[in-house]
Amino acid sequence: MMMKHKYTLSGVGSVFNLAGASTRPVKIGDASDDIRALRSDWGIVGNEIRKATVAVKSSPAPKATRKNASRPSR
């Protein structure tokens, strides 16, 4: 029960921390770890963009509805 209150107070206290100072220690690692992680993250992003592009190109164009057909194109 005491731990629950500790975490609650910590969470409420962080709301009022307007300075933005972190109370947790920052882990400073090797730059090669960061490069590897960034390469992996952007590789995933690129793959998702490629999949979405293929899906859009292969999907049929939407048919004009009566409401849309009466509007002039921009």
C-alpha positions in Angstrom: 0.0 0.0 0.0 2.9 2.4 0.8 4.4 1.8 -2.7 1.1 2.8 -4.3 1.1 6.1 -2.6 4.8 6.6 -3.4 4.1 6.2 -7.2 1.0 8.3 -7.0 2.8 11.2 -5.3 5.7 10.8 -7.8 3.2 11.0 -10.7 1.3 14.0 -9.3 4.6 15.7 -8.6 5.8 15.3 -12.1 2.7 17.2 -13.4 3.8 20.2 -11.5 7.5 20.0 -12.7 7.4 23.0 -15.0 11.2 23.1 -15.3 11.3 19.8 -17.1 14.2 18.4 -15.1 14.5 14.7 -15.2 15.0 12.8 -11.9 16.1 9.7 -13.7 19.7 9.1 -14.7 20.4 9.3 -18.4 22.2 6.4 -19.9 24.9 7.5 -22.3 25.8 4.6 -24.6 28.1 4.0 -27.5 27.3 6.1 -30.6 27.3 2.9 -32.7 24.3 1.6 -30.7 22.4 4.8 -31.6 23.3 4.5 -35.2 22.2 0.9 -35.3 18.9 1.7 -33.6 18.2 4.7 -35.9 19.0 2.6 -39.0 16.6 -0.1 -37.8 13.9 2.4 -37.0 14.1 4.2 -40.4 14.3 0.9 -42.2 11.0 0.0 -40.6 9.5 3.4 -41.6 10.7 3.0 -45.2 9.2 -0.5 -45.5 5.9 0.8 -44.2 5.9 3.6 -46.8 6.8 1.1 -49.5 3.9 -1.2 -48.5 1.5 1.8 -48.4 2.6 3.0 -51.8 2.1 -0.4 -53.4 -1.3 -0.7 -51.7 -2.4 2.7 -53.0 -1.2 2.1 -56.5 -2.9 -1.3 -56.7 -6.3 -0.2 -55.3 -8.9 0.9 -57.8 -9.8 4.6 -58.0 -12.9 5.5 -56.1 -16.0 5.9 -58.3 -17.5 9.4 -58.5 -20.8 9.6 -56.6 -23.6 11.8 -57.7 -22.7 14.3 -55.0 -19.1 14.5 -56.1 -19.9 14.4 -59.8 -21.7 17.8 -59.6 -18.8 19.6 -58.0 -16.2 21.2 -60.2 -12.7 19.8 -59.8 -10.1 22.0 -58.3 
